[in-house]
Amino acid sequence: MTVLGWRRAVAASAAIVTAVVLAFGVAWLATDRSRTTSYVVGGEVSRIELAISSGHAVIVGTQSSTIEVRRTDRYAFGHPARERRSLSAGVLRISSSCPKIVVGACSASYEVAVPETVSVSVRTDDGAVRLTGFRGTADVRTRGGAVTVEAYCGFDLAARTLSGDVRIAAACSPAHLEVLTRSGNAVAQVPPGRYRISASAGGGEAHVSGIVRDASAPFTIDMHSGSGTVTIGGGL
């Protein structure tokens, strides 16, 4: 093949690749969908376990005795996330995962209204988790997603991430607050008072102000970051 022929072949191949990419882009835009569904969970529920492979989670405290779930799907090419739901022995399990597809992506984000008598376990891969006005026990774990807790007034709160930041604002002194992150930054704002504190940041000391360290205090704070910063303050 001559140099001119080679150049023409390369140009033709580039044109084909560009056309394919444009076709997929047009198909993506044409099939991109957003869908929101809601449902109420009846029966006796003492614990919720929510596991999301792609999407965010919001837990909202409610004075109602019922659990309300709002799910928002984003997907293309007709492939939404698949949900599995079960209720057994008082434990409501909800999980969602995207199907294995060659092109495209999907996500399923959840907003769950939870009574204070129900404990919550939330797991996400890279999705963020937010708790607002929740008054129960919560255990949150993410990989790269951030964890944000607002107006928390419960008994036991644990948040663990690999690289996501953690920000907690407690309206009441939690009996036990635990935050562990490998590389994210961690901030906790709690009511002034006496606390048993174990905290470290990047192998060094954490910044603590506005509260009193007391080994005999009724409230415990454990906060550690492998390479990020840790800040604990008193007052809202």
C-alpha positions in Angstrom: 0.0 0.0 0.0 1.3 3.4 -0.9 1.7 6.2 1.6 -1.3 8.0 0.0 -3.4 4.8 0.2 -2.5 4.4 3.9 -3.5 7.9 4.7 -6.8 7.4 2.9 -7.4 4.2 4.9 -6.6 5.9 8.2 -8.9 8.8 7.3 -11.7 6.4 6.4 -11.3 4.5 9.6 -11.4 7.7 11.6 -14.5 8.8 9.9 -16.2 5.5 10.7 -15.2 5.7 14.4 -16.5 9.3 14.5 -19.8 8.2 12.9 -20.2 5.4 15.4 -19.5 7.6 18.4 -22.0 10.2 17.1 -24.6 7.5 16.5 -24.2 6.2 20.1 -24.4 9.8 21.4 -27.6 10.4 19.5 -29.0 7.1 20.7 -28.0 7.9 24.3 -29.9 11.2 24.2 -32.9 9.7 22.5 -33.2 6.9 25.1 -32.1 8.8 28.2 -34.9 8.4 30.8 -35.7 9.6 34.3 -38.4 7.9 36.3 -39.6 8.3 39.9 -41.7 5.8 41.8 -43.0 5.8 45.4 -44.4 3.2 47.7 -45.3 2.7 51.4 -44.1 -0.3 53.3 -46.6 -1.9 55.7 -46.1 -4.5 58.4 -43.8 -4.5 61.5 -40.4 -3.1 60.6 -37.6 -2.7 63.1 -34.6 -2.3 60.7 -34.0 -1.2 57.2 -31.0 -2.4 55.1 -30.5 -0.4 52.0 -27.7 -1.4 49.5 -27.2 0.7 46.3 -24.6 -0.1 43.7 -25.1 3.1 41.7 -27.0 6.1 43.1 -27.4 8.2 46.2 -29.4 7.7 49.4 -31.3 10.2 51.6 -32.7 9.1 54.9 -35.3 11.5 56.4 -36.6 11.2 59.9 -40.4 11.1 60.2 -42.9 11.1 63.1 -45.2 8.8 61.0 -45.3 5.2 61.9 -45.0 4.1 58.2 -42.0 3.9 56.0 -42.2 5.7 52.7 -39.8 5.0 49.8 -39.1 7.3 46.8 -36.9 5.9 44.1 -35.5 7.9 41.2 -34.1 6.0 38.2 -31.8 7.4 35.5 -31.0 5.1 32.6 -30.6 4.8 28.8 -31.1 2.1 26.2 -34.1 0.8 28.2 -32.0 -0.7 31.0 -33.0 0.6 34.5 -31.5 -0.7 37.7 -33.0 -3.9 39.2 -34.5 -3.7 42.6 -34.9 -6.5 45.1 -37.1 -6.0 48.1 -38.0 -8.3 51.0 -39.4 -8.1 54.5 -38.6 -10.9 57.0 -38.5 -11.0 60.8 -38.9 -7.2 61.0 -36.0 -6.5 58.6 -36.8 -4.6 55.3 -34.1 -5.3 52.7 -33.9 -3.1 49.6 -31.1 -3.5 47.1 -30.6 -2.2 43.5 -28.0 -2.9 40.9 -27.5 -2.0 37.2 -27.6 -4.8 34.6 -24.4 -5.6 32.8 -24.6 -3.8 29.5 -22.0 -3.0 26.8 -22.9 0.6 26.5 -24.8 3.0 28.7 -25.2 3.4 32.4 -27.9 3.6 35.0 -28.5 4.8 38.6 -31.2 4.4 41.2 -31.3 6.9 44.0 -33.5 6.5 47.1 -35.2 8.8 49.6 -36.6 6.9 52.6 -38.7 8.4 55.3 -37.9 6.4 58.5 -39.6 6.5 62.0 -37.3 6.9 65.0 -38.0 3.3 66.2 -36.4 1.8 63.1 -32.7 1.4 62.8 -31.0 1.9 59.4 -28.1 0.4 57.5 -27.0 2.0 54.3 -24.4 0.8 51.8 -23.3 2.5 48.6 -20.4 2.1 46.2 -19.7 5.7 45.1 -23.0 7.3 45.9 -23.4 10.0 48.6 -25.5 9.4 51.7 -27.4 12.1 53.6 -29.4 11.8 56.9 -31.7 14.6 57.8 -33.5 14.9 61.1 -33.1 11.2 61.8 -33.6 10.1 65.4 -32.7 6.4 65.3 -29.6 4.2 65.1 -27.7 4.4 61.8 -24.8 2.6 60.2 -23.6 4.1 57.0 -20.8 2.7 54.7 -19.6 4.1 51.4 -16.6 3.7 49.1 -16.1 7.0 47.5 -19.3 8.7 48.4 -19.6 11.5 51.0 -21.7 11.2 54.1 -23.6 14.2 55.5 -25.7 14.1 58.6 -27.9 17.0 59.6 -29.8 17.5 62.9 -29.1 14.0 64.2 -30.7 13.1 67.5 -30.3 9.4 67.9 -28.5 6.9 70.1 -25.8 5.3 67.9 -24.3 6.6 64.7 -21.5 5.0 62.6 -20.1 6.3 59.3 -17.3 4.6 57.4 -15.9 5.6 54.0 -12.8 4.8 52.0 -12.3 8.2 50.4 -15.5 10.2 51.0 -15.7 13.1 53.4 -17.9 12.9 56.5 -19.7 15.8 58.0 -22.0 15.4 61.0 -24.1 17.9 62.9 -25.8 16.4 66.0 -28.7 18.2 67.6 -28.5 15.8 70.6 -25.4 14.2 72.2 -25.2 10.7 70.7 -24.4 7.9 73.1 -21.8 6.6 70.6 -20.5 8.4 67.5 -18.0 6.5 65.3 -16.4 7.9 62.1 -13.7 6.0 60.2 -12.3 7.1 56.8 -9.2 6.0 55.0 -8.4 9.3 53.2 -11.5 11.6 53.6 -11.8 14.5 55.9 -14.2 14.2 58.9 -16.0 16.9 60.8 -18.4 16.5 63.7 -20.3 19.2 65.5 -22.0 18.1 68.7 -23.7 19.9 71.7 -21.2 21.2 74.3 -20.6 18.8 77.2 -18.3 16.0 78.4 -17.3 13.2 76.0 -15.0 10.2 76.0 -12.9 10.9 72.9 -10.6 8.8 70.7 -9.5 10.7 67.6 -6.6 10.8 65.2 -5.9 12.3 61.8 -3.2 11.1 59.4 -1.3 9.5 62.2 -1.4 12.8 64.2 -3.7 14.6 66.6 -7.3 15.6 65.7 -8.5 19.1 66.3 -11.0 19.2 69.3 -12.6 22.3 70.7 -15.7 23.4 72.5 -16.2 20.1 74.4 -14.6 18.5 77.5 -12.6 15.3 77.4 -13.7 13.1 80.2 -12.9 9.4 80.5 -16.0 8.9 82.6 -18.4 10.8 80.4 -21.6 9.1 79.2 -21.1 10.0 75.6 -18.4 8.5 73.3 -16.8 9.9 70.1 -14.4 7.7 68.0 -13.2 9.5 64.9 -10.2 8.6 62.8 -8.9 9.4 59.3 -5.9 7.6 57.7 -4.7 10.6 55.7 -7.4 13.3 56.0 -8.2 15.8 58.8 -10.5 15.3 61.8 -12.3 18.1 63.5 -14.6 17.8 66.5 -16.4 20.9 67.8 -19.0 21.8 70.4 -22.0 23.9 69.7 -24.3 24.2 66.7 
